[in-house]
């Protein structure tokens, strides 16, 4: 007489749930790794701001900060536009 | 601070027309010295003279407040709030800045990154009486670097003099924002200075940031002013000026003699000298009497106080307030009351101990399959504050950086209870770690506001153990034990709490078998061990010619467990035997009192240390607790060393290994060093044994050992299947 394969639906469900938990744990671990790396990268970029205690939020809350930033962006757009034109003209 | 900084000058005023025009002109003339811009705010609290008009004419912004709402701290906070300069400079209405004042203030902030305040001297005006002029000169002369003869700016940090005066002081805005002036009747500047130094900020004195300022009055008004001043000191800090007839006469004579000497130096002679000598005697005598009287002003009737006080005010004795008609018996019953103090805004020191006692440890999550074997872990490393050269932190970061390279994720959490690194932000701390210790890759967090759990939370010093026990979302807790820290303290709560940390149910990863034995036997904790590594790229034999008369001393006298006084005695004995002895001391910026000539090396870089270890004959590195990294690094450079017998060194180096062990006796220690210096065979044997001993000691190996300890932490959790045994909370919460 040969043994019948287990067909208890609860065991199958438990196995599926365990696999799902393992998958979620793996996702969480990956998320933790990514978070740590992103924060570390941000700290690398923010070093000089933090070194000099420059608070961008406070800086931008000052009167005139937003117009100044917008003006800077416009100047940058003009510079880019000029560069593109120059490249096209010179064929670079 | 090289970036342009804007400066806001704030001047609280009441009936200050006498010097206000001169003051504002002097400030505005220096606008070019503030590259980020200069603005001036005058806060008038009810002047009846032309102060407000003068301020407006000069172009200053004027804010008028009710006289009753004035407070030294409160009003200056208002001034800081109403301005936007990166630097907020405060002047009193009778302090006229001298040329170069703003430039010197900004230079003061550039002395170090953590300078939160800069102050300068008060110089006498031309008509200031000689007694006051001398006092001012003498007082501020001691503030410059180099002492009384110094002319350079100086820096003060925690433990240094907390003097700061808002007559002439400037603050970095973020420092003021962090602390703000307390709302106290007097001495808000002194209170701020104490708080900022305690929070890890530095302050600077710049001798060129000078103002003309002297409180000069006729003799009677001087006496009345001293009455007010000492009455205020009694109210704010409880100071009571002593008084005795003999001592008062002696003091007054001495002060008058000093005044006369100063006058002679400054060309006073003949009748002028006699007249000012008489004034000096009256001044110093009345000061003595009225300062003592001011300290006891609460014993005087209010009417008498008002007559004496220059401010025309009176204070009431404790218990009298609001009930002047109370019968004598009731007054006596009410007499015992204290000065009301507001609750401190800072958290309680070591508050995690209290929270642990109340709540107990946070529940642990179940470890995941494979975390006790080879699955990558998220390790949260909780560290106490540090400074450059910290040996314990070097070990932590060397190991953690290698765990990162092995595939683990490590996050670093600075638990800074006392605000020792308050001025440093996470990115700065991270870079400091990378530059001073090891190239870590993980992020750094200050405090636990952003805590997001970890597979293993690691305590790395006793102060971090209770906070780690409280962290939620953790599968295991480990304790990287570098030393038996209760021994760092005299009988104290710190000693008790440090001992308690070995009872929190963590797994202990100990930095020597000696330490592991203590934790296991004395506290019943689970233990594994790791060995300190050596950076062989730095510490190795260079083949440079080695001197035969040189003892290299770890002279860190500020750390009592390094037994420096004993080492000094041994060196004195040794110098008597070896007249040509050369002693090099390192490990402390401060010089030590050694009764033989020596060379003070201060704090050296690792490369410099390796050079010294390759040049010296014998190292003298004592430890009354666990051994340190230094003996191993000396051995790696081929220099044998001497440590104390009967403590931890045997457990690491063996009884007759590369380290020569000495009894706790200066004469015997001198003999051990003398023998090692004189016996070439023994020296060579220990030198070779040392190089061989440390050959296998690397930070890679240490990291593997610590990783095994972390795995064991999780394995024990898996085996236990529930939270570790730990001290139960004391409340039902």
HADDOCK unambig.tbl for C-alpha pairs under 7 A between the chains (distance, minus, plus):
assign (segid A and resid 33 and name CA) (segid B and resid 409 and name CA) 6.04 0.50 0.50
assign (segid A and resid 36 and name CA) (segid B and resid 411 and name CA) 6.89 0.50 0.50
assign (segid A and resid 36 and name CA) (segid B and resid 442 and name CA) 6.15 0.50 0.50
assign (segid A and resid 36 and name CA) (segid B and resid 443 and name CA) 5.94 0.50 0.50
assign (segid A and resid 37 and name CA) (segid B and resid 442 and name CA) 6.59 0.50 0.50
assign (segid A and resid 39 and name CA) (segid B and resid 443 and name CA) 5.78 0.50 0.50
assign (segid A and resid 40 and name CA) (segid B and resid 441 and name CA) 6.89 0.50 0.50
assign (segid A and resid 40 and name CA) (segid B and resid 442 and name CA) 5.61 0.50 0.50
assign (segid A and resid 40 and name CA) (segid B and resid 443 and name CA) 4.21 0.50 0.50
assign (segid A and resid 43 and name CA) (segid B and resid 427 and name CA) 4.69 0.50 0.50
assign (segid A and resid 44 and name CA) (segid B and resid 427 and name CA) 6.55 0.50 0.50
assign (segid A and resid 46 and name CA) (segid B and resid 427 and name CA) 6.61 0.50 0.50
assign (segid A and resid 47 and name CA) (segid B and resid 427 and name CA) 5.12 0.50 0.50
assign (segid A and resid 47 and name CA) (segid B and resid 428 and name CA) 5.98 0.50 0.50
assign (segid A and resid 50 and name CA) (segid B and resid 425 and name CA) 6.00 0.50 0.50
assign (segid A and resid 50 and name CA) (segid B and resid 427 and name CA) 6.39 0.50 0.50
assign (segid A and resid 50 and name CA) (segid B and resid 428 and name CA) 6.37 0.50 0.50
assign (segid A and resid 51 and name CA) (segid B and resid 428 and name CA) 5.69 0.50 0.50
